[in-house]
Amino acid sequence: MTLKKRTRIGTLSKEKRDHLNDNDLQMAVDSVTLDEIVDDSPPRKIFESGKWKESISRVVKSVVSIRFSQVASFDTDGAQTGEASAFIVDAENGYMMTNRHVACAGPFVGRAVLDNHEEVEVYPIYRDPVHDFGILKFDPKKIRYMKVQQLEMRPDLAKVGKEIRVVGNDAAEKLSILAGWISRVDRNVPEYGEYTYCDFNTSYIQAAANASGGSSGSPVVDSNGYVVALQAGGHLMAATDYFLPLDRPLRALRCLQQNKPITRGTIQAQLLMKPFDECSRFGLPSDVEKRVRKLFPEATNMLVVENVLPEGPSYQKLQEGDILLCLNGSYLVNLIELESVLDELVGQDVQLTVQRGPEKVELTITVGNTHAIAPDRYVEVCGATFHNLSYQLARQYALPVRRVFISEPTGSFYLEGSDYGYLLESIAHKPVPDLDAFIEVMKTLPDRKRVVVTYRLIHDMHTLCTAVVDIDRHWARAFRLVVRNDQTGLWDFTNLADPVPSEVLQPQTASIPRIDVESFGPTAGLVNCFVTVDCYLPVRLDGYPRSRSKGTALILDTERGLAVTSRYTIPFEMLDINITIANSVVIPAKAVFLHPTQNLAFIRYDPKLVGDTPLRAAKLSDVQVQQGDTVNFFGFNVRSRVMAARTSIIDITTHVIPHNLMPRYRAYNIEAITIESNLGNMCESGVLADDMGEIVGLWLMHLGEHRSNGSDAKYQLGISSRVVLPILKRLQNGETGDPRLLNVEVRAVQIYNARSMGLTQEWVQKFEQANERKRQLFMVTHVEAGTKRTLTDGDLLLTINGKLVTSVEQLEVEQNVESVEVEILRYGELLKLTVPTFSTKNTETDHVVICWGAVLQAPHRSVRMQSTKLPSQVYVTTVTHGSPADQFELGMAVYITAVNGVPTPDLDAFVREIRKVPDNSYVRVKTVSFDYVNVVLTIKMNKHYFPTVELVKDESTPTGWRATKYGENSEGSDPSIALTVDDNIEFDEQV
């Protein structure tokens, strides 16, 4: 056959493509090129293409798309959802083959979608402890509309030069068919990076098929429809794919079919294939190389020891750089053959002959059980998860396979360092060498106990880290063992111990550190007025992006234990607050009032617990500072170091903090003070004081918008003490601090713009005379959704109760004032309106529902101030990784308006409807996006891992919240909270 030319199919004209018959076109697509036949030789390509078409039509009926979740962090994998592929290998027993990184080392929830779009539940009954394959189980009887067909695995057919097809869910497109040719069958396993799953101790097959995400677990088939390899990975920067040989997967399948245990042997050493020229540099004699080449004519490599795990079977026997010659007297150059021998000899001795430099060394090594060093259980306690260190991670970092590994370092065990790789050494000065020892120590620790923890980072074993943690058994009440059950596919929960009651706190006295009085002048005494505030937020509410916060608070009343800080530090009321006095005494505190607009959070502590510590209440001044005034700045930098300077006030202006796409608390309608000194930008908290040491303003950190680079904007601004005084007086009198407000946000408008909006000369003169310093008015920019819209966007505020509006302070009125008379300018027309005021009492989040792993609440104030209407009172504020909400794409910042067609206007209605839905069934959920786009979703209930938990604020409980759980087998009230919500979730800022 003579080839005239080879043309890329993409460059053929439409006319030429129309002349191609079906087989020609199939060949062109499969091979990427079109071979034009110019003689009468048999059309072999066309024949082979037809064969491919017939084979692929059979193969696709056995290939499925897998939609799965790993519902908890385990080993190297965090909680996650994904899509992948699998193929049926036993139609009678219901077995599918896929990758280990799909079957998951940890808890798995998944379903398979067949070629005819039938759906069936799947669960793993085997995942290999080392190699990248797992076997999923399904019920063939539940597939009703197509005949279940299986594919035959033929590892012996994987040869260099073989044409193959990768048939699977490439790029999550349900079914794709990618063509390629096997280029290597003896490639070392690719390294995907540190702290991630990597296969080892096998050879891989290499090809160019350019598969992408979703194709994991796809069968690699030949023209006869036999599976010759398993798709495992690929190169990001090249059209190179990596396939797992099927020798070990086929053996595992045979064991399952014969009801035999799948034994897996190990000597806890990693070996790599290295070419003969490199082996000669390691010391391989030429006569041995000659013998090996003769025994294995196609071989180009030998096996060399890469690393030996400490304390394993090969420790102090094998050495790195040893060349493996013989196993039990027979020469060996193939990793797969080595594994096949070890798998059959678990617990027995094997004889190894290795070349170590110029010497041959004979060794006897006992084969270990690989499954015994692959964890199949974990512990949940204090909001974190723990299990024994896995063989997978131990191999990556050349560590002994022991120690307790923190797979989810959250809750009490949110430790300093990197975000991963924590290995516990001790807790409360007691060693925890393994998971059982860890359990026994944790059983003895009281709730809220502060204990010392020592740990190491897996990538830096040289350094012993020490931290003090607060034991949380009141929010994260659960202390349970979670064990894998391959019969059911679930991980079973066993309660280990009820919480140990917290200890009774005793008064403690501390001395306040002295500072340089001469340098700090009259502000030096203020050091006795501050405490450090640390907060732990067990559930992320109101769009707040973190689970921890830290700041300082100014003491306002030592007799009543009142202090004030910012809402940057205390964003909502479901949290633990600890205050530290003089860097010495730690006591609990409680939020008593959160200001809805002014970024102020008032807290109360028990004064009896501070003993004779010389704390002092700051004295607040009611004098309004002005631009140009000289003040004394006293603040704390990010390291809580005191910084002070004499400075002047640059400006006092109505500051507008930009709103965030994901609504979260921000201050608005504030008169912000800025100062000349750059210390203001260096300090997140502090005060402005006059020469007598009286406080004229608070210096606070304000949370701003989320930036495109992933960081959060922060604004350091001053707030006049005149804003704080009235609230303090109410709290001192035993009243609630809640003021009444107008339900609007405003911004300043200059006189010249007001003229253009229709403001008359008469009104201009009134404002110029009333405020000589600032020639401005205030325009309504937002009206709170869900309240009466007497005012509307664009209104210019002129007077309130007959007084010209010259300051945003006038938008806040006394508690007993239910309405005010307002004059406004609207579209150039002067109007007089009676405007209701709105109480801020009970407007903070006090009712939360956790369902499908999503946190639901009523729309908080920031949502209401960024919306024009509220489709419902069920608002999604957080979605947990690996949850049904995540898997079925329930977004954040959306409203849920109906469940199974029944309207859910509020959380009570939602809970009522969701309790009717059976476990493991689909629920139809109608949602409305933040921009009012209707979307209907289906979400599958999973009460085993994600029960519904309802949280209602209740001051009579230890936490201040009452929890009711609606789970798989039991329901009822709980005086505290058993939370399973991931508090380390990443926020998606796209609404």
Secondary structure, DSSP 8 states (H G I E B T S, - for coil): --EEEEEEGGGS-HHHHHT--HHHHHHHHHHSEEEEE-S-S--HHHHHHHHHHHHHHHHGGGEEEEEEEE-S-BTTB-SEEEEEEEEEEETTTTEEEE-HHHH-SS-EEEEEE-TTS-EEEEEEEEE-SSSS-EEEE--GGG--SS------B-GGG--TT-EEEEEE-GGG-S-EEEEEEEEEEEEE-----TTS----SSEEEEE-----TT-TT-EEE-TTS-EEEEEEEE-TTSS-EEEE-SHHHHHHHHHHHTT-----EE-SEEEEEEEHHHHHHHT--HHHHHHHHHH-TT--EEEEEEEE-TTSTTTTTS-TT-EEEEETTEE---HHHHHHHHHT-TTSEEEEEEEETTEEEEEEEE-EEGGGGS--EEEEETTEEEEE--HHHHHHTT--S-SEEEEE--GGG--SSSSS-EEEEEETTEE--SHHHHHHHHTT-BTT-EEEEEEEETTEEEEEEEEEEE---SSB--EEEEEE-TTTSSEEEEE----B----------------HHHHGGGGGGGGGEEEEEEE-SS--TT---SEEEEEEEEEETTTTEEEEETTT--SSSSEEEEEETTTEEEEEEEEEE-SSS-EEEEEE-GGGGTT-------B------TT-EEEEEEEETT--EEEEEEEEEEEEEE-----SS------SEEEEEESSTHHHHEEEEEEE-TTS-EEEEEEEEEEEE-TTS-EEEEEEEEEHHHHHHHHHHHHTT-----EE-SEEEEEEEHHHHHHTT--HHHHHHHHHH-SS--EEEEEEEE-TTS--SS-TT-EEEEETTEE--SGGGGEE-TT--EEEEEEEETTEEEEEEEE-EE-TT-S--EEEEETTEEEE---HHHHHT-S--S-S-EEEEE-TTSHHHHTT--SSEEEEEETTEE--SHHHHHHHHTTS-TT-EEEEEEEETT--EEEEEEE--TTTS-EEEEEE-TTSSSSEEEEEE-SS-EEEESS-B----TT-------
